[in-house]
């Protein structure tokens, strides 16, 4: 993209930035929470673009001034300073241009949201459940590194350990935009603890990462929700089996595309506080419906892309964890590393960074920037 065109695009956004700046202080806008949240997000994005515009314009001015100094200045020291400044500006300019181009490409509106993380043991029986448990530990460690908060909503343990299924909520900055790359089938190749002859087995677990729906993202008739309460089981001291803190939610949801009615069943036993469990069950219901209603959106993205980087296709095999070789391979981008122990301990950021780079390249190509 030519320098003038890029600068013109940025200048064209100045008026919108000023308009949004005014709107978010308007009492009528603040009263409309859905609109206010949308505008504050737009304001933050435009604010970052305006800061980049200022730096870009300063760099272009600096380049011209330095070139003139080198040609016209007689003082050798000033000439040398101008050359150093010119070199620094020339190095920074292409980096800044790439950053601005990415900022100009429309973002996935879901990226800034919290996420629901679902991990389920797949093919492989007890070994698949154990692997699902290993993945849960990996994501727990990763969330700790990121400063995110992870809470388990429900879990079904495997007979030999691990989890048949575990569902968590993850809250923090840009959670969904980061974790969405983990959706898909994760395959493990290793010798199970129960294997007596040392043979390598292949098992799998599925990971689904869903954007957590906010209260105004979906419409739910709470009067139609059927609630049941029950006594939680498991560790918990005197409270267990005496207080009905567990909640079960039933809701009939009509698919807006097919018109079919589906009964949604959600259980939550995470806390000993029944109202908190109800609140979390409602949050999961909103996310479930939001995910179903936005499936067409993700399908449209998938149909436009040649590679499955972050489409959320949960049937795609995305990664193999080979224990005998200590190898991790991400099949979407042909990414292979040999630090499996560290990876399983939550050191997954480098892989996610490579996936982000691959997706950004696709986004730039689609936008023809």
Protein Blocks (a to p, Z undefined) as FASTA:
>chain_A
ZZklmmmmmmmmmmmmmmmmmmmmgmklmmmmmlmmmmmmmmmmmmmmmmmmmmmmmmmm
mmmmmmmmmmmpmblklmmmmmmmmmmmmmmmmmmmmmmmmmmpccdfklmpccdddddd
dehijmmmmmmmmmmmmmmmmmmmnopacddfbdcddfkgpjfbdcdddedehklmmmmm
mgccdddddddfklmnlpacdddddddddddddfklpccdfklpccdddddedeeijmno
kacfbccdddddddfknopacddddddfkbmcfklmmmmmmmmmmmmmmmmmmmmmmmmm
mmmpmbdfknopakbcfbdcdfknopacdfklopacddfklmmnopamlmmmmmmmmmmm
mmmmmnoZZ
